[in-house]
């Protein structure tokens, strides 16, 4: 055999074996890159979902504290000012100053409760976008009950045994609202744990 024939045979063999091998390597590299990309996307998605859940829980806890503070501020307005009817003008002035201070504190507490409620609503909206779907209902329940929690700070004569409308036709004592809020929070936490701890 001449050198030209041997060279041709070697070249043909490399072409027959080498081209599919290069193709297979390129295909394997592409599939591997796609798998890595999907894994990174899934990790990013889970991270965003976790952040959305934390945001909902933090906003719900902040709202509960703010509503408790506004309720205390409203109650404080009714307790402080027996001296307003005193015959001593200085005593009356001090009572009026304390009353004004308590009214400002009450307004600030109400504003804060409303702002934290708005944060909770936004956090629930973010969760609706990010998912997971199985946590949206319990998060929305927290927001619905959070709206009712603000009632305790709106009136100075509010009593926890007062009936409040929880639907258009149903009334419950305010204590029911607080217990339902605590239960909705518990369910949200359990659902979040279950979702993020599943393998």
Rosetta blueprint (number, residue, H / E / L):
1 X L
2 X L
3 X H
4 X H
5 X H
6 X H
7 X H
8 X H
9 X H
10 X H
11 X H
12 X H
13 X H
14 X H
15 X H
16 X H
17 X H
18 X H
19 X H
20 X H
21 X H
22 X H
23 X H
24 X H
25 X H
26 X H
27 X H
28 X H
29 X H
30 X H
31 X H
32 X H
33 X H
34 X H
35 X H
36 X H
37 X H
38 X H
39 X H
40 X H
41 X H
42 X H
43 X H
44 X H
45 X H
46 X H
47 X H
48 X H
49 X H
50 X H
51 X H
52 X H
53 X H
54 X H
55 X H
56 X H
57 X H
58 X H
59 X H
60 X H
61 X H
62 X H
63 X H
64 X H
65 X H
66 X H
67 X H
68 X H
69 X H
70 X H
71 X H
72 X H
73 X H
74 X H
75 X H
76 X H
77 X H
78 X H
79 X H
80 X L
81 X L
82 X H
83 X H
84 X H
85 X H
86 X L
87 X L
88 X L
89 X H
90 X H
91 X H
92 X H
93 X H
94 X H
95 X H
96 X H
97 X H
98 X H
99 X H
100 X H
101 X H
102 X H
103 X H
104 X H
105 X H
106 X H
107 X H
108 X H
109 X H
110 X H
111 X H
112 X H
113 X H
114 X H
115 X H
116 X H
117 X H
118 X H
119 X H
120 X H
121 X H
122 X H
123 X H
124 X H
125 X H
126 X H
127 X H
128 X H
129 X H
130 X H
131 X L
132 X L
133 X H
134 X H
135 X H
136 X H
137 X H
138 X H
139 X H
140 X H
141 X H
142 X H
143 X H
144 X H
145 X H
146 X H
147 X H
148 X H
149 X H
150 X H
151 X H
152 X H
153 X H
154 X L
155 X L
156 X L
157 X L
158 X L
159 X L
160 X L
161 X L
162 X L
163 X E
164 X E
165 X E
166 X L
167 X L
168 X L
169 X L
170 X L
171 X E
172 X E
173 X E
174 X H
175 X H
176 X H
177 X H
178 X H
179 X H
180 X H
181 X H
182 X H
183 X H
184 X H
185 X H
186 X H
187 X H
188 X H
189 X H
190 X H
191 X H
192 X H
193 X H
194 X H
195 X H
196 X H
197 X H
198 X L
199 X L
